[in-house]
Amino acid sequence: MLVGSSRFQLGIEPDILANAIDRPVANLAISASLPFTVLEDLANDSEFEGWVLCDIGAFRKDEDDPTAAAASLPQSYVSYFHTRTSVSDLEIGAREFFQERFAFLQPPFSPHTRLMRLGVPTGFGQKITSNRFSPYDFAHSPDIESARLHWERTFREALVPVSDDQVLRFAEKLSAWAQRIQARGGNVIFLRMVSSYGVRVVEDAVSPRAQWDLFASHVAGIAIHYEDVPSLRNFQAMDGSHLDANDARVFSRELGRLLVERDAFRAVPR
């Protein structure tokens, strides 16, 4: 189960990850949001028995605020899931039926994917495939520098320094959710995704690497920072915050190999 922000939605191709780990992958990443509402809901769902890959970015004050803008969108998704009607389930089932049977609707065979892999410009703007992967062709972006400046300004305005005590409280809260999932035989893998250029400068100033290390040493589950992994550390977020689609496919395969090598799907003793 993938829970995260646009960094997961643009940066991890679920089908490639699933092939690498030999497990099905459901993509619950939501752009412009924090993943913790969804993680909490999975932790409280007694029927969920599985593993969660959770997106962790720079630590920020609104992570503890359920009324924050970054929490409102995932809350609407969670609320819809729990109040959906039988008609909604039928519509989803019909869509999945056709997606599974027509090759051109599947992400690896879509015209958009095939053109990108050939290096052909495919236009710009967000696209979402049937597995909720959102491939973006940054390699042909007409003004990548403007995109980098946009995201740098966005993060500079959004991020506020937090104390080490808040990081520890955050780790304690996430640990409680992770332990509920572990009690049902699963686990939570917390992943610090790639950021680059001005975005990374802002993140490091607001939330230094030492705070990640503090979080990783106290949180239940598995914590992975991409910079600590030789096969992942050289990736660049071309707009500062997101991977290009072709890089995302390679990143997904290497991430899957890493999780298998680390035996990340071994059941946690109850």
Secondary structure, DSSP 8 states (H G I E B T S, - for coil): -EE--HHHHHH--HHHHHHHHTS---B---TTS-SHHHHHHHHH-TT--SEEEEEE-S--GGGG-TTSHHHHHHHHHHHHHHH--HHHHHHHHHHHHHHHH-GGGSGGGSHHHHHHHTT-----S----TTS-----GGG-TTHHHHHHHHHHHHHHH-----HHHHHHHHHHHHHHHHHHHHTT-EEEEEE----HHHHHHHHHHS-HHHHHHHHHHSSSEEEEGGGSTTTTT---TTSSS--HHHHHHHHHHHHHHHHHTTTTS----
